[in-house]
Amino acid sequence: MTPTPPASGSHPRPERDRREPPPITMVGPDFPYPYDDFLAHPAGLGQIPATEHGAEVAVIGGGLSGMVTAYELMKMGLKPVVYEADRIGGRLRTVGFDGCDPELTAEMGAMRFPPSSTALQHYIDLVGLRTRPFPNPLAPDTPSTVIDLKGTSHYARTADDLPQVFRDVMDAWHTCLEEGADFSDMNRALRERDVPRIREIWARLVEKLDDQTFYGFLCSSPAFASFRHREIFGQVGFGTGGWDTDFPHSILEILRVVYTEADDHHRSIVGGSAQLPLRLWERAPGKITHWPAGTSLSSLHDGAPRPAVTRLHRTAGDRITVTDASGAIRTYRAAVFTAQSWLLLSRIACDDTLFPIDHWTAMERTHYMESSKLFVPVDRPFWLDEAVDDRGEPTGRDTMSMTLTDRMTRGTYLLDNGPDRPAVICLSYTWCDDSLKWLPLSAEERMEVMLNSLGEIYPKVDIRRHVIGTPVTVSWENEPWFMGAFKANLPGHYRYQRRLFTHFMQDRLPPGRRGIFLAGDDISWTAGWAEGAVQTALNAVWGVMRHFGGATDATNPGPGDLFDALAPVELPED
Protein backbone atom coordinates (compact mmCIF):
# COMPACT_ATOMS: atom_id res chain seq x y z
CA MET A 1 0.00 0.00 0.00
CA THR A 2 1.25 3.49 -0.83
CA PRO A 3 1.54 5.59 2.33
CA THR A 4 -0.74 8.61 2.50
CA PRO A 5 1.38 11.78 2.40
CA PRO A 6 0.82 14.67 4.76
CA ALA A 7 -1.48 17.42 3.52
CA SER A 8 1.43 19.28 1.95
CA GLY A 9 2.53 16.23 -0.01
CA SER A 10 5.78 16.37 1.91
CA HIS A 11 7.42 15.26 5.11
CA PRO A 12 6.67 17.24 8.28
CA ARG A 13 9.03 20.19 8.45
CA PRO A 14 10.56 21.91 11.47
CA GLU A 15 8.95 25.00 12.93
CA ARG A 16 10.32 28.33 11.75
CA ASP A 17 9.84 31.99 12.50
CA ARG A 18 6.56 32.84 10.76
CA ARG A 19 7.82 36.34 10.01
CA GLU A 20 10.48 34.95 7.67
CA PRO A 21 9.59 33.39 4.30
CA PRO A 22 10.77 29.80 4.03
CA PRO A 23 13.82 29.25 1.82
CA ILE A 24 13.36 28.32 -1.81
CA THR A 25 14.56 24.82 -2.76
CA MET A 26 14.70 22.76 -5.94
CA VAL A 27 11.72 20.67 -4.80
CA GLY A 28 9.45 20.71 -7.84
CA PRO A 29 7.65 21.84 -9.84
CA ASP A 30 7.38 18.59 -11.81
CA PHE A 31 7.76 16.16 -8.90
CA PRO A 32 7.60 18.05 -5.61
CA TYR A 33 9.11 15.32 -3.48
CA PRO A 34 11.22 16.53 -0.50
CA TYR A 35 14.54 14.79 -1.15
CA ASP A 36 16.26 16.92 1.49
CA ASP A 37 13.85 15.75 4.20
CA PHE A 38 14.22 12.16 2.99
CA LEU A 39 18.00 12.39 3.42
CA ALA A 40 17.82 14.10 6.82
CA HIS A 41 15.39 11.62 8.40
CA PRO A 42 16.97 9.47 11.15
CA ALA A 43 15.21 6.33 9.83
CA GLY A 44 17.44 6.36 6.74
CA LEU A 45 16.54 5.64 3.14
CA GLY A 46 15.25 2.09 3.64
CA GLN A 47 16.28 -1.50 4.19
CA ILE A 48 16.56 -4.71 2.17
CA PRO A 49 16.05 -8.25 3.48
CA ALA A 50 19.08 -9.72 5.21
CA THR A 51 19.07 -12.55 2.67
CA GLU A 52 20.01 -9.99 0.01
CA HIS A 53 22.94 -8.47 1.86
CA GLY A 54 26.10 -8.52 -0.21
CA ALA A 55 24.25 -8.84 -3.52
CA GLU A 56 26.04 -7.05 -6.34
CA VAL A 57 24.53 -4.14 -8.25
CA ALA A 58 26.26 -2.60 -11.27
CA VAL A 59 26.58 1.19 -11.13
CA ILE A 60 27.64 2.47 -14.54
CA GLY A 61 29.23 5.91 -14.39
CA GLY A 62 31.37 7.39 -11.63
CA GLY A 63 30.05 10.93 -11.65
CA LEU A 64 28.12 12.50 -8.80
CA SER A 65 24.95 10.52 -9.52
CA GLY A 66 26.90 7.26 -9.65
CA MET A 67 28.75 8.01 -6.42
CA VAL A 68 25.56 8.92 -4.55
CA THR A 69 23.85 5.79 -5.87
CA ALA A 70 26.73 3.52 -4.98
CA TYR A 71 27.27 5.11 -1.57
CA GLU A 72 23.64 4.73 -0.51
CA LEU A 73 23.32 1.18 -1.86
CA MET A 74 26.46 0.22 0.04
CA LYS A 75 24.98 1.64 3.25
CA MET A 76 21.93 -0.62 2.73
CA GLY A 77 24.14 -3.70 2.59
CA LEU A 78 24.32 -4.19 -1.17
CA LYS A 79 27.61 -4.37 -3.05
CA PRO A 80 27.80 -1.71 -5.75
CA VAL A 81 30.22 -2.45 -8.58
CA VAL A 82 31.16 0.88 -10.14
CA TYR A 83 32.21 1.16 -13.79
CA GLU A 84 33.94 4.34 -14.94
CA ALA A 85 35.37 5.03 -18.40
CA ASP A 86 37.39 8.12 -17.57
CA ARG A 87 37.76 9.47 -14.03
CA ILE A 88 35.61 9.61 -10.91
CA GLY A 89 33.67 12.84 -10.90
CA GLY A 90 32.07 13.05 -14.33
CA ARG A 91 31.28 16.70 -15.02
CA LEU A 92 32.42 17.63 -11.53
CA ARG A 93 35.88 17.89 -13.05
CA THR A 94 38.51 19.96 -11.29
CA VAL A 95 41.92 20.15 -12.96
CA GLY A 96 45.24 21.81 -12.17
CA PHE A 97 47.79 23.65 -14.29
CA ASP A 98 51.09 21.99 -15.21
CA GLY A 99 53.96 23.35 -13.15
CA CYS A 100 51.78 25.64 -11.05
CA ASP A 101 50.77 25.71 -7.40
CA PRO A 102 48.39 22.77 -6.86
CA GLU A 103 45.98 25.17 -5.15
CA LEU A 104 45.35 26.75 -8.56
CA THR A 105 42.51 24.80 -10.12
CA ALA A 106 39.95 25.15 -12.89
CA GLU A 107 36.40 23.86 -12.87
CA MET A 108 35.90 22.38 -16.31
CA GLY A 109 32.34 21.33 -15.59
CA ALA A 110 30.09 22.32 -12.70
CA MET A 111 31.54 25.34 -10.92
CA ARG A 112 28.62 27.12 -9.22
CA PHE A 113 25.83 25.74 -7.10
CA PRO A 114 22.67 27.48 -5.87
CA PRO A 115 21.68 27.30 -2.18
CA SER A 116 18.34 25.89 -3.36
CA SER A 117 20.20 22.63 -4.13
CA THR A 118 19.43 21.26 -0.69
CA ALA A 119 19.86 17.54 -1.45
CA LEU A 120 23.25 18.33 -2.97
CA GLN A 121 24.11 20.36 0.12
CA HIS A 122 23.41 17.29 2.27
CA TYR A 123 26.36 15.52 0.64
CA ILE A 124 28.58 18.61 0.62
CA ASP A 125 28.08 18.82 4.38
CA LEU A 126 28.40 15.06 4.82
CA VAL A 127 31.94 14.98 3.43
CA GLY A 128 33.01 18.18 5.17
CA LEU A 129 33.41 20.55 2.23
CA ARG A 130 33.07 24.32 2.42
CA THR A 131 31.55 26.72 -0.08
CA ARG A 132 32.04 30.40 -0.84
CA PRO A 133 30.22 32.95 -3.02
CA PHE A 134 30.80 32.61 -6.76
CA PRO A 135 31.59 35.87 -8.65
CA ASN A 136 28.59 36.01 -10.96
CA PRO A 137 27.81 39.29 -12.74
CA LEU A 138 26.58 41.96 -10.31
CA ALA A 139 26.54 39.48 -7.42
CA PRO A 140 27.10 41.08 -3.97
CA ASP A 141 30.55 39.51 -3.62
CA THR A 142 31.66 40.36 -7.16
CA PRO A 143 33.89 43.49 -6.96
CA SER A 144 32.67 44.88 -10.29
CA THR A 145 31.07 43.89 -13.57
CA VAL A 146 31.60 45.17 -17.10
CA ILE A 147 28.88 44.69 -19.70
CA ASP A 148 30.29 45.25 -23.18
CA LEU A 149 27.76 45.33 -26.02
CA LYS A 150 28.20 46.56 -29.60
CA GLY A 151 31.55 48.11 -28.75
CA THR A 152 30.36 50.07 -25.71
CA SER A 153 31.33 49.08 -22.16
CA HIS A 154 29.36 49.78 -19.01
CA TYR A 155 31.08 49.50 -15.61
CA ALA A 156 28.94 48.61 -12.61
CA ARG A 157 29.20 47.50 -9.02
CA THR A 158 25.43 47.11 -8.71
CA ALA A 159 22.56 47.07 -11.19
CA ASP A 160 21.83 50.69 -10.27
CA ASP A 161 25.08 51.72 -11.97
CA LEU A 162 23.87 50.50 -15.37
CA PRO A 163 22.01 52.63 -17.93
CA GLN A 164 18.24 52.73 -17.62
CA VAL A 165 17.72 50.41 -20.58
CA PHE A 166 19.19 47.50 -18.60
CA ARG A 167 16.80 48.11 -15.74
CA ASP A 168 13.97 48.32 -18.28
CA VAL A 169 14.97 44.90 -19.58
CA MET A 170 15.09 43.50 -16.04
CA ASP A 171 11.60 44.87 -15.39
CA ALA A 172 10.38 43.38 -18.68
CA TRP A 173 11.66 39.95 -17.65
CA HIS A 174 9.93 40.13 -14.29
CA THR A 175 6.69 41.24 -15.94
CA CYS A 176 6.96 38.51 -18.56
CA LEU A 177 7.39 35.84 -15.87
CA GLU A 178 4.57 37.21 -13.75
CA GLU A 179 2.05 37.53 -16.55
CA GLY A 180 2.98 34.42 -18.52
CA ALA A 181 4.02 31.97 -15.81
CA ASP A 182 2.49 32.99 -12.46
CA PHE A 183 5.98 33.48 -11.09
CA SER A 184 5.21 34.87 -7.64
CA ASP A 185 2.44 32.37 -7.02
CA MET A 186 4.61 29.41 -8.00
CA ASN A 187 7.66 30.69 -6.13
CA ARG A 188 5.54 31.08 -3.00
CA ALA A 189 4.00 27.60 -3.41
CA LEU A 190 7.46 26.07 -3.79
CA ARG A 191 8.71 27.86 -0.69
CA GLU A 192 5.72 26.66 1.33
CA ARG A 193 5.84 23.22 -0.32
CA ASP A 194 2.17 23.64 -1.07
CA VAL A 195 1.90 20.58 -3.30
CA PRO A 196 -1.71 21.02 -4.45
CA ARG A 197 -0.99 24.58 -5.53
CA ILE A 198 2.30 23.63 -7.22
CA ARG A 199 0.55 20.89 -9.17
CA GLU A 200 -2.39 23.09 -10.11
CA ILE A 201 -0.19 25.85 -11.54
CA TRP A 202 2.28 23.54 -13.25
CA ALA A 203 -0.32 21.27 -14.87
CA ARG A 204 -1.85 24.29 -16.57
CA LEU A 205 1.52 25.66 -17.71
CA VAL A 206 2.83 22.33 -19.00
CA GLU A 207 -0.24 21.90 -21.17
CA LYS A 208 -0.05 25.50 -22.36
CA LEU A 209 3.69 25.87 -22.90
CA ASP A 210 5.13 22.46 -23.85
CA ASP A 211 5.32 23.51 -27.51
CA GLN A 212 6.78 26.96 -26.79
CA THR A 213 10.41 28.04 -27.11
CA PHE A 214 12.01 30.41 -24.65
CA TYR A 215 12.25 33.04 -27.39
CA GLY A 216 8.63 32.53 -28.39
CA PHE A 217 7.61 32.99 -24.76
CA LEU A 218 9.43 36.34 -24.67
CA CYS A 219 7.92 37.45 -27.97
CA SER A 220 4.41 36.62 -26.76
CA SER A 221 4.78 39.08 -23.88
CA PRO A 222 3.90 42.75 -24.45
CA ALA A 223 6.72 43.54 -22.00
CA PHE A 224 9.21 42.28 -24.61
CA ALA A 225 7.67 43.91 -27.67
CA SER A 226 11.00 45.65 -28.29
CA PHE A 227 13.55 43.60 -30.25
CA ARG A 228 16.29 45.70 -28.66
CA HIS A 229 15.13 44.58 -25.21
CA ARG A 230 15.04 40.93 -26.30
CA GLU A 231 18.54 41.27 -27.74
CA ILE A 232 19.97 42.84 -24.59
CA PHE A 233 18.27 40.23 -22.44
CA GLY A 234 19.75 37.45 -24.56
CA GLN A 235 23.24 38.87 -24.37
CA VAL A 236 23.25 39.96 -20.72
CA GLY A 237 20.34 38.34 -18.91
CA PHE A 238 20.30 38.37 -15.13
CA GLY A 239 21.77 36.09 -12.47
CA THR A 240 24.37 34.05 -14.35
CA GLY A 241 24.48 36.11 -17.53
CA GLY A 242 23.03 35.98 -21.03
CA TRP A 243 20.16 33.69 -21.98
CA ASP A 244 20.25 33.72 -25.78
CA THR A 245 21.88 30.30 -26.11
CA ASP A 246 18.75 28.94 -24.43
CA PHE A 247 16.34 30.75 -26.74
CA PRO A 248 15.58 27.64 -28.91
CA HIS A 249 14.84 25.45 -25.88
CA SER A 250 11.56 24.75 -24.18
CA ILE A 251 10.40 27.55 -21.91
CA LEU A 252 9.54 24.86 -19.35
CA GLU A 253 13.28 24.25 -18.91
CA ILE A 254 13.80 27.91 -18.08
CA LEU A 255 10.85 28.16 -15.72
CA ARG A 256 12.18 25.25 -13.64
CA VAL A 257 15.39 27.21 -13.15
CA VAL A 258 13.96 30.63 -12.35
CA TYR A 259 11.11 29.41 -10.12
CA THR A 260 13.63 27.73 -7.81
CA GLU A 261 16.25 30.50 -8.10
CA ALA A 262 18.75 27.98 -9.41
CA ASP A 263 20.25 30.78 -11.53
CA ASP A 264 21.16 33.02 -8.59
CA HIS A 265 23.06 33.29 -5.29
CA HIS A 266 25.63 30.75 -6.50
CA ARG A 267 28.45 29.32 -4.42
CA SER A 268 31.56 27.38 -5.39
CA ILE A 269 33.14 24.48 -3.54
CA VAL A 270 36.40 25.47 -1.89
CA GLY A 271 39.19 23.33 -3.32
CA GLY A 272 37.14 22.15 -6.29
CA SER A 273 33.88 20.37 -6.97
CA ALA A 274 35.59 17.06 -7.87
CA GLN A 275 36.29 16.58 -4.17
CA LEU A 276 32.63 15.73 -3.58
CA PRO A 277 32.44 12.50 -5.62
CA LEU A 278 36.01 11.61 -4.65
CA ARG A 279 35.25 11.95 -0.95
CA LEU A 280 32.10 9.85 -1.33
CA TRP A 281 34.26 7.21 -3.00
CA GLU A 282 36.68 7.19 -0.06
CA ARG A 283 34.22 7.78 2.78
CA ALA A 284 33.44 5.04 5.31
CA PRO A 285 29.86 5.67 6.54
CA GLY A 286 29.36 5.92 10.28
CA LYS A 287 26.26 3.75 10.02
CA ILE A 288 26.30 0.87 7.56
CA THR A 289 24.44 -2.42 7.18
CA HIS A 290 26.17 -5.79 6.61
CA TRP A 291 29.63 -4.43 5.84
CA PRO A 292 32.26 -4.08 8.60
CA ALA A 293 33.06 -0.66 10.01
CA GLY A 294 35.53 1.21 7.83
CA THR A 295 34.13 -0.12 4.56
CA SER A 296 34.12 2.39 1.72
CA LEU A 297 33.39 2.23 -1.99
CA SER A 298 37.12 2.41 -2.58
CA SER A 299 37.81 -0.56 -0.31
CA LEU A 300 35.09 -2.63 -1.99
CA HIS A 301 36.84 -1.98 -5.32
CA ASP A 302 40.46 -2.41 -4.19
CA GLY A 303 40.97 1.30 -4.87
CA ALA A 304 39.80 1.56 -8.48
CA PRO A 305 36.47 1.19 -10.30
CA ARG A 306 35.92 -1.25 -13.13
CA PRO A 307 36.76 0.12 -16.61
CA ALA A 308 34.39 1.38 -19.30
CA VAL A 309 31.30 -0.64 -20.15
CA THR A 310 31.30 -1.82 -23.76
CA ARG A 311 28.14 -3.95 -23.82
CA LEU A 312 24.89 -4.30 -21.90
CA HIS A 313 22.43 -7.10 -22.52
CA ARG A 314 19.76 -9.16 -20.81
CA THR A 315 20.31 -12.78 -19.95
CA ALA A 316 18.16 -15.55 -18.53
CA GLY A 317 16.20 -14.78 -15.41
CA ASP A 318 15.94 -11.06 -16.16
CA ARG A 319 19.58 -10.50 -15.35
CA ILE A 320 21.66 -7.59 -16.65
CA THR A 321 24.99 -8.69 -18.10
CA VAL A 322 27.82 -6.17 -18.33
CA THR A 323 30.91 -6.48 -20.50
CA ASP A 324 33.71 -4.03 -19.77
CA ALA A 325 36.75 -2.80 -21.66
CA SER A 326 38.97 -5.44 -20.06
CA GLY A 327 36.78 -8.16 -21.56
CA ALA A 328 35.36 -9.16 -18.17
CA ILE A 329 31.70 -10.24 -18.20
CA ARG A 330 29.60 -10.04 -15.05
CA THR A 331 25.89 -10.59 -14.54
CA TYR A 332 23.73 -8.68 -12.05
CA ARG A 333 20.17 -8.77 -10.83
CA ALA A 334 20.10 -4.97 -11.02
CA ALA A 335 22.09 -2.19 -12.63
CA VAL A 336 21.94 1.62 -12.48
CA PHE A 337 23.04 3.58 -15.55
CA THR A 338 24.14 7.09 -14.50
CA ALA A 339 26.20 8.17 -17.52
CA GLN A 340 24.75 10.35 -20.27
CA SER A 341 22.08 8.40 -22.06
CA TRP A 342 23.49 9.00 -25.54
CA LEU A 343 26.23 6.50 -24.68
CA LEU A 344 23.55 3.78 -24.83
CA LEU A 345 22.98 4.76 -28.47
CA SER A 346 26.59 4.86 -29.59
CA ARG A 347 29.53 3.74 -27.48
CA ILE A 348 27.84 0.85 -25.65
CA ALA A 349 26.42 -2.13 -27.53
CA CYS A 350 22.93 -2.68 -26.12
CA ASP A 351 20.11 -5.14 -26.51
CA ASP A 352 16.84 -3.52 -27.57
CA THR A 353 15.23 -5.44 -24.71
CA LEU A 354 16.98 -3.31 -22.08
CA PHE A 355 14.25 -0.67 -22.23
CA PRO A 356 10.75 -0.31 -23.65
CA ILE A 357 10.72 1.21 -27.14
CA ASP A 358 9.18 4.46 -25.84
CA HIS A 359 12.17 4.92 -23.54
CA TRP A 360 14.60 4.32 -26.40
CA THR A 361 12.74 6.98 -28.37
CA ALA A 362 13.03 9.39 -25.44
CA MET A 363 16.79 8.85 -25.25
CA GLU A 364 17.17 9.36 -28.99
CA ARG A 365 15.22 12.63 -28.81
CA THR A 366 17.27 13.96 -25.88
CA HIS A 367 18.92 17.21 -26.88
CA TYR A 368 22.30 18.19 -25.42
CA MET A 369 23.87 21.63 -25.17
CA GLU A 370 27.45 22.27 -26.18
CA SER A 371 29.74 24.15 -23.80
CA SER A 372 33.35 25.31 -23.77
CA LYS A 373 35.63 26.86 -21.16
CA LEU A 374 39.21 28.06 -21.08
CA PHE A 375 41.20 28.97 -17.96
CA VAL A 376 44.63 30.48 -17.42
CA PRO A 377 46.66 30.82 -14.20
CA VAL A 378 47.90 34.31 -13.36
CA ASP A 379 50.43 35.69 -10.91
CA ARG A 380 47.94 37.58 -8.72
CA PRO A 381 44.44 39.16 -8.77
CA PHE A 382 45.73 42.18 -10.70
CA TRP A 383 42.18 43.10 -11.70
CA LEU A 384 41.63 44.58 -8.23
CA ASP A 385 44.27 47.25 -8.93
CA GLU A 386 42.80 50.69 -9.54
CA ALA A 387 42.57 51.60 -13.21
CA VAL A 388 44.08 54.80 -14.54
CA ASP A 389 42.99 57.09 -17.38
CA ASP A 390 45.00 58.37 -20.36
CA ARG A 391 46.75 60.90 -18.12
CA GLY A 392 47.66 58.28 -15.56
CA GLU A 393 45.05 59.51 -13.10
CA PRO A 394 43.13 56.96 -10.98
CA THR A 395 39.60 56.31 -12.22
CA GLY A 396 38.09 54.76 -9.09
CA ARG A 397 37.41 51.60 -11.08
CA ASP A 398 38.95 48.13 -11.00
CA THR A 399 41.52 47.43 -13.69
CA MET A 400 39.40 44.52 -14.94
CA SER A 401 36.00 43.13 -14.02
CA MET A 402 33.78 40.13 -14.40
CA THR A 403 32.85 40.63 -18.05
CA LEU A 404 29.75 39.89 -20.11
CA THR A 405 30.09 40.69 -23.79
CA ASP A 406 28.73 39.96 -27.25
CA ARG A 407 32.32 39.34 -28.37
CA MET A 408 33.76 35.83 -28.73
CA THR A 409 34.55 35.37 -25.04
CA ARG A 410 30.93 35.97 -23.90
CA GLY A 411 31.62 35.43 -20.18
CA THR A 412 34.91 36.05 -18.32
CA TYR A 413 35.21 35.21 -14.60
CA LEU A 414 37.95 36.35 -12.21
CA LEU A 415 38.76 33.85 -9.46
CA ASP A 416 41.17 34.92 -6.75
CA ASN A 417 42.65 33.13 -3.75
CA GLY A 418 43.43 36.20 -1.71
CA PRO A 419 45.66 39.27 -2.17
CA ASP A 420 49.03 38.77 -3.86
CA ARG A 421 48.44 35.04 -4.31
CA PRO A 422 48.32 33.29 -7.70
CA ALA A 423 44.83 33.34 -9.18
CA VAL A 424 42.83 32.01 -12.12
CA ILE A 425 40.87 33.63 -14.93
CA CYS A 426 38.14 31.81 -16.80
CA LEU A 427 38.81 33.71 -20.01
CA SER A 428 35.72 32.36 -21.71
CA TYR A 429 32.61 30.36 -20.85
CA THR A 430 30.38 29.75 -23.86
CA TRP A 431 27.41 27.63 -24.93
CA CYS A 432 25.88 26.12 -28.06
CA ASP A 433 26.90 27.92 -31.28
CA ASP A 434 29.34 30.10 -29.35
CA SER A 435 31.01 26.93 -28.09
CA LEU A 436 31.18 25.36 -31.55
CA LYS A 437 33.16 28.37 -32.78
CA TRP A 438 36.05 27.21 -30.57
CA LEU A 439 35.90 23.52 -31.38
CA PRO A 440 38.71 23.28 -33.99
CA LEU A 441 41.13 25.46 -31.99
CA SER A 442 43.82 24.26 -29.59
CA ALA A 443 43.99 25.67 -26.07
CA GLU A 444 46.77 28.08 -27.07
CA GLU A 445 44.87 29.24 -30.17
CA ARG A 446 41.75 29.78 -28.11
CA MET A 447 43.72 31.83 -25.59
CA GLU A 448 45.09 34.12 -28.30
CA VAL A 449 41.63 34.82 -29.73
CA MET A 450 40.25 35.46 -26.23
CA LEU A 451 43.07 37.77 -25.20
CA ASN A 452 42.63 39.75 -28.40
CA SER A 453 38.90 40.01 -27.76
CA LEU A 454 39.38 41.14 -24.15
CA GLY A 455 42.05 43.56 -25.33
CA GLU A 456 39.34 45.46 -27.19
CA ILE A 457 37.43 45.88 -23.91
CA TYR A 458 40.49 46.59 -21.73
CA PRO A 459 43.03 48.23 -24.06
CA LYS A 460 45.25 49.35 -21.16
CA VAL A 461 45.44 45.91 -19.51
CA ASP A 462 48.18 43.48 -20.55
CA ILE A 463 46.61 40.25 -19.35
CA ARG A 464 49.24 38.16 -21.11
CA ARG A 465 52.10 39.41 -18.91
CA HIS A 466 50.33 38.06 -15.82
CA VAL A 467 49.84 34.54 -17.23
CA ILE A 468 52.14 32.06 -15.45
CA GLY A 469 51.21 28.73 -17.08
CA THR A 470 49.60 27.01 -20.02
CA PRO A 471 45.83 27.27 -20.50
CA VAL A 472 43.44 24.39 -19.91
CA THR A 473 40.28 23.99 -21.94
CA VAL A 474 37.32 21.73 -22.56
CA SER A 475 34.61 21.41 -25.19
CA TRP A 476 32.11 19.00 -23.72
CA GLU A 477 30.60 18.16 -27.10
CA ASN A 478 33.99 16.74 -28.06
CA GLU A 479 34.44 14.64 -24.92
CA PRO A 480 33.97 11.00 -26.00
CA TRP A 481 32.17 9.88 -22.82
CA PHE A 482 29.88 12.90 -22.70
CA MET A 483 29.21 14.28 -26.22
CA GLY A 484 27.67 17.39 -24.73
CA ALA A 485 27.42 19.47 -21.58
CA PHE A 486 23.92 18.52 -20.51
CA LYS A 487 20.37 17.87 -21.66
CA ALA A 488 18.21 20.83 -22.70
CA ASN A 489 14.74 19.86 -23.86
CA LEU A 490 13.30 21.31 -27.03
CA PRO A 491 9.63 22.22 -27.37
CA GLY A 492 7.45 19.12 -27.39
CA HIS A 493 9.93 17.06 -25.38
CA TYR A 494 8.06 17.04 -22.07
CA ARG A 495 6.59 13.57 -22.66
CA TYR A 496 10.03 12.17 -23.42
CA GLN A 497 11.49 13.60 -20.23
CA ARG A 498 8.62 12.23 -18.19
CA ARG A 499 9.31 8.72 -19.48
CA LEU A 500 12.97 8.93 -18.48
CA PHE A 501 12.38 10.50 -15.07
CA THR A 502 9.65 8.02 -14.07
CA HIS A 503 11.64 4.98 -15.21
CA PHE A 504 12.52 4.16 -11.60
CA MET A 505 8.87 3.12 -11.05
CA GLN A 506 9.54 -0.33 -12.45
CA ASP A 507 6.30 -1.98 -11.31
CA ARG A 508 4.75 -0.05 -14.19
CA LEU A 509 7.09 -1.55 -16.76
CA PRO A 510 6.31 -4.79 -18.58
CA PRO A 511 8.03 -7.94 -17.31
CA GLY A 512 11.35 -8.38 -19.04
CA ARG A 513 12.05 -4.64 -19.03
CA ARG A 514 12.93 -4.27 -15.36
CA GLY A 515 16.15 -4.38 -13.37
CA ILE A 516 18.09 -1.60 -15.04
CA PHE A 517 17.52 1.91 -13.69
CA LEU A 518 18.32 5.31 -15.20
CA ALA A 519 19.85 8.14 -13.17
CA GLY A 520 21.92 11.25 -13.77
CA ASP A 521 21.12 14.89 -14.32
CA ASP A 522 19.95 14.31 -17.91
CA ILE A 523 17.24 12.01 -16.51
CA SER A 524 16.17 14.74 -14.10
CA TRP A 525 13.92 17.70 -14.79
CA THR A 526 16.83 20.03 -13.99
CA ALA A 527 19.68 18.94 -16.23
CA GLY A 528 22.93 20.81 -15.79
CA TRP A 529 22.38 21.14 -12.04
CA ALA A 530 24.05 18.75 -9.63
CA GLU A 531 20.82 18.66 -7.65
CA GLY A 532 19.22 16.75 -10.52
CA ALA A 533 22.02 14.18 -10.41
CA VAL A 534 21.42 13.65 -6.68
CA GLN A 535 17.64 13.47 -6.94
CA THR A 536 17.63 10.86 -9.72
CA ALA A 537 20.27 8.87 -7.85
CA LEU A 538 17.92 8.72 -4.86
CA ASN A 539 15.08 7.63 -7.15
CA ALA A 540 17.27 4.80 -8.45
CA VAL A 541 18.31 3.80 -4.93
CA TRP A 542 14.63 3.51 -4.01
CA GLY A 543 13.97 1.48 -7.15
CA VAL A 544 16.84 -0.94 -6.51
CA MET A 545 15.76 -1.32 -2.89
CA ARG A 546 12.26 -2.31 -4.03
CA HIS A 547 13.71 -4.61 -6.69
CA PHE A 548 15.46 -6.54 -3.91
CA GLY A 549 12.30 -6.74 -1.81
CA GLY A 550 13.17 -3.87 0.52
CA ALA A 551 11.09 -1.00 1.86
CA THR A 552 11.36 2.40 3.45
CA ASP A 553 10.47 3.13 7.05
CA ALA A 554 6.82 4.17 7.41
CA THR A 555 7.92 7.48 8.91
CA ASN A 556 10.16 8.31 5.94
CA PRO A 557 8.40 7.41 2.68
CA GLY A 558 10.62 7.46 -0.38
CA PRO A 559 10.01 9.01 -3.80
CA GLY A 560 8.33 5.88 -5.10
CA ASP A 561 6.10 5.56 -2.05
CA LEU A 562 4.65 9.01 -2.71
CA PHE A 563 4.75 8.78 -6.48
CA ASP A 564 1.00 8.56 -7.06
CA ALA A 565 0.40 11.67 -4.96
CA LEU A 566 3.18 13.67 -6.63
CA ALA A 567 3.46 12.19 -10.13
CA PRO A 568 4.49 14.54 -12.94
CA VAL A 569 1.79 15.84 -15.24
CA GLU A 570 0.89 13.27 -17.89
CA LEU A 571 0.04 14.80 -21.25
CA PRO A 572 -2.09 12.82 -23.70
CA GLU A 573 -0.22 10.89 -26.40
CA ASP A 574 -2.96 11.10 -29.05
C-alpha positions, 0 to 999 in steps of 0.5 A: 500500500502506498503511504498517505502523504501529509497534507502538503505532499511532503514530510513534516518540516521543522517549525520556523519563524513565521515572520520569515519566508521559508527558503526556496529549494529545488523541490518541484515543480514537476515532482515536488518530493522533499529529497532533502527531508528524505535524506535528513530523516533518522530512519534512513533511506530504507532496508533490504532483506538480510538474505540480500545483503552482499548482492552485487549491483552494477553502477555504470558511471562514476560521476556524482549521480553514480557516487551517490547511488553507490554510496547509498546502496552500500549503506543498505548492505548491497555491493555496488560495482562501479564502472567508470570510463574516464575518471571519478567525478564526471562533469564535476571535473577539477583540474590543475595547471602543469607546473603551477601551485596545486591550489590553482585549479579550474572547474571544467564542468560544474563550478557554481551551485545554488543554495536551493540545491538542498539535497546536494548540500546534504552531501557537501556537508556530509563529506566536510566541504566548504563553499564560498560565493561565486563571482557572478555578474553583479553578485554582492561579492563580485567586486565589479562587472563590465557589460560590453555590447556593440563596442560600448562598455558599461562598468557597474558594481550594482545594477543601479550603476547601469544605464536605464535600458538595462533596468527596463529589460530587467523589469520586462523579464519580471513582468513577462514571468509574472504575466505568462508563468504565475511566477510569484504564485509558484515561487511562494508555493514552492517555498511553502511546499504547497503541493496542491498549488504547485501541481495546479499551476504547473499542470496548466503551464505544461499543457499551455507551454510544452510547444513553446520556445524560450524566445517565443515565450518572450515574444508573446509578452507585451513587455518584450515587444522591443527587439532591442530589449530581447537582444539585450536580455539574450546577451546579458540576462540576469543572475548568471548572464546571457540567456540567448543560447537557451532561446531555442529550448523549451520555456519549461526548462527555463521556468524550472530554473527561475522558479527555484532561483537555481540561476542566482546566489551561487556558491563554489566548492572550496578546493574544487567540486571534484572533491565531492564524488572523490570523498564519497568514493573514499568515505566510510559511513558511520552507520552501515548495514552488513559491511564491517566498520571502515568499509568504503566504496574504494575498499570494496573496489580495491581502490579503483572502479571497473573500466568502461562498459562496452556492452549491456544485454539481458540474460536468462532470469531477467539479469543484466549482463555487463561487458567491460573494456577489459573483456570481463563479463559479469551478470547482475540482478540490477544495474543503475546507468548514470552516464549520459544516455546518448552512450547507450545509443553509440559507445555501448552495444545494447540489446533492444530489450533493455528498455521499452521502445518508448524509452529508447525513443526518449533517449534518442530525442534527448537534446544536449547543449554544447559548452566550452571553457578556457582557464589560465593561471595568473600571478595575482588578482591584478584586476583589483588594482585601480585603473588609470585614465589616459593621463595616468590619473586613478579612475576609481574603477577596477583594472578589470571586471567580471565581463559579459560581452557579445564578443567571442569570449561571452563570459569572463570570470575572475577567481582569486585566492586572496591578495598577492596570491596566484589566481585564475581567470576563466577567459571564456565560458560559452554555450551552443553555437558560441562553443562550436566556434572554438571547437577546432582550436587548440587551447593556445589558439583559443587563448590568443583569440580570447586575449585579443577580444578582451584587449578590445574591452580593456586596451590598457590591460596586458593580461598576457604578462600576468599569465604564469602557465599554459591554458586548460580547456574543454569542449564537452561536445567533443568529450567522447564519454559525454558528447555534450554538456547537458540535456536541454529539452526542445519544445514538445519534449516534455513527454520524453522527459517524463518517461525517463524520469519516471523509469525508476517506477519499475512496477509499471514496466512490462516484465522483461524490461525491469532491473536496469535503472536510469539516473543522472542529471539528464534524466532529471527535470533540472539537467545541468544542475548537480541537484538533478544528479542527486535526486535521480540517484535517490530515485534509483536507490529507491527502485533498486531497494524495491527490486530486492524486496526492501522497503522504506520506514513508514515514517520516511516514505521514499520518492516511489512511495509518494509517487501517485500523490506527486506524479508529474503531469501526464500529457495525452499521447494522441 
